Amino acid sequence: MTAIQFAEPADAEAISAFAEASFKHTFGHLYDPADLAAFLADWNPPAQLRAQIANPDYAIALVRGEPGTILGFIKMGPVDFDLPPDQPTDDAVELHQLYVAEAAKGTGVAAALMDWGIAWARARASILYLSVFVDNDRAQAFYRRYGFVDVGRNAFRVGNHIDEDRFFRLDL
């Protein structure tokens, strides 16, 4: 069984670095370096993560490897994007981020974090939303296995570059 633990304020720097490295590895090749740098400059700063860790409306959970390295994390919290007009926002929460280290993919870390995140969401809401890059087929297939359905387009800005993400929804 994969051990999941809540993030502590002292984890903020490591989570920030892990998220940035994961984003660069997966998507960095898509962007002009200046756009990528502009995006990453204020995307997941440690101070923001510490504030979210302290905020009861958010939950950040980790899976650690040896010796305490982060193998993956999930961030849950209030919906903070503009959903399509036909999508309800009352009684809804968002899966903000789910990142897994390359070496841990296929080991059950993502599934354990997702199961944890869905349980967290069920205790607070009746709808769980997330946003995923339109060309991230692996992530979309993963979310569909959990019952998420595509409910619309989300413009996702990285510097001056605008990608198409898709909103996914799970009724809890």
Salt bridges, closest charged atoms under 4 A:
ASP11 OD1 - ARG64 NH2 2.57
GLU13 OE2 - ARG50 NH1 2.68
GLU20 OE2 - LYS24 NZ 3.20
ASP80 OD2 - HIS96 ND1 3.87
GLU94 OE2 - HIS96 ND1 3.29
GLU102 OE2 - HIS25 NE2 3.52
GLU102 OE2 - LYS105 NZ 2.63
ASP150 OD2 - ARG166 NE 2.96
ASP163 OD1 - HIS161 NE2 2.85
GLU164 OE1 - ARG153 NE 3.95
GLU164 OE2 - ARG166 NH1 2.82
ASP171 OD1 - ARG169 NE 2.69
